[in-house]
Amino acid sequence: MMISQVNFGYPWFLSYGHLTITAAMLVLFLAGYARKWSRTLMVLIGAVAVWSFTGFLAARFVLDINGRVALPTQAFLPSGKGRVLDMGAGTGRSTFMVLEARPQTTVVALDLFGDSYERHFGPGTSGQERLVANLRAAGLEQRTTIQTGDMRKLPFEPATFDAAVSAYAIDHLNRTGITASLAEASRVLKPGGEFLLMLIGKDPWLYFTFGPLLVHSGTLPPARWTNFLQAAGFQVIEQGRRPATLYFLARKP
Ligand SMILES: C[S@@+](CC[C@H](N)C(=O)[O-])C[C@H]1O[C@@H](n2cnc3c(N)ncnc32)[C@H](O)[C@@H]1O
């Protein structure tokens, strides 16, 4: 019997890459010890080893990019039911977040499954297939519809969703794309509909861990996101931080 497992497919090096540096530093440290390298050099090697191992712990256990992500706020869809749109669903991490925390919802998982998808998850079977495999592995496929589409021009009628989420996706777009996507989210939500926007948060420990690798086009100050949301017609009802995450809960009046 084949047992399939959920695999969100983010690259291994985001979770384990630091360990390769730790291993290299340990080898250097042993070589330096045997050959009596200078104390300064040995301290430097030791410092890099400590940084890389701490970075590994933060990446693997705090960021945990291939693990489940929790809803950042219980105020999202407290009724626990409704039709929800996931804008930029990728391999399903944010879709799982909604389906598992709100068991009476259904989700439309929308993604372009194009270049940006491959940049994040690598080449391989089609994006839809990877998403379907994850949903099947968790028994969630009956509650999900997969839709190929662009969040800047959503292929849905106005006022057809009770809620929408977008996690770590809109912050990959340029300003025009951000404005268009938020306007589209507002258009497809019913009046009173909720929008949960999750973005990469500028946590100091993330910069310590990943340094310049973390530079994301959309890591803007929170006030800018509030402005974008308000310009799209949303009321921001909650804003907060979770590890590596800045989130906004907004409502369409
Ligand atoms: C970092 S992944 C996030 C995936 C998922 N939401 C998660 O939490 O793991 C960003 C996703 O946004 C998708 N994406 C980027 N631009 C898009 C667009 N204009 N329309 C739809 N999806 C898009 C990419 O294909 C990618 O799958």
The ligand as an ORCA input file, in Angstrom:
! r2SCAN-3c Opt
* xyz 0 1
  C       5.525     31.856     -1.523
  S       4.243     31.082     -2.386
  C       2.998     31.002     -1.122
  C       2.168     29.767     -1.272
  C       1.170     29.523     -0.145
  N       0.205     30.604     -0.035
  C       1.849     29.292      1.176
  O       1.433     29.910      2.167
  O       2.777     28.458      1.240
  C       3.617     32.343     -3.457
  C       2.628     31.788     -4.480
  O       1.972     32.888     -5.146
  C       1.768     32.516     -6.493
  N       1.576     33.719     -7.299
  C       2.494     34.695     -7.554
  N       1.932     35.643     -8.347
  C       0.645     35.252     -8.578
  C      -0.445     35.829     -9.303
  N      -0.314     36.994     -9.950
  N      -1.616     35.166     -9.314
  C      -1.764     33.986     -8.667
  N      -0.772     33.400     -7.964
  C       0.418     34.024     -7.919
  C       3.016     31.737     -6.855
  O       2.777     30.917     -7.998
  C       3.280     30.944     -5.577
  O       2.687     29.679     -5.632
*
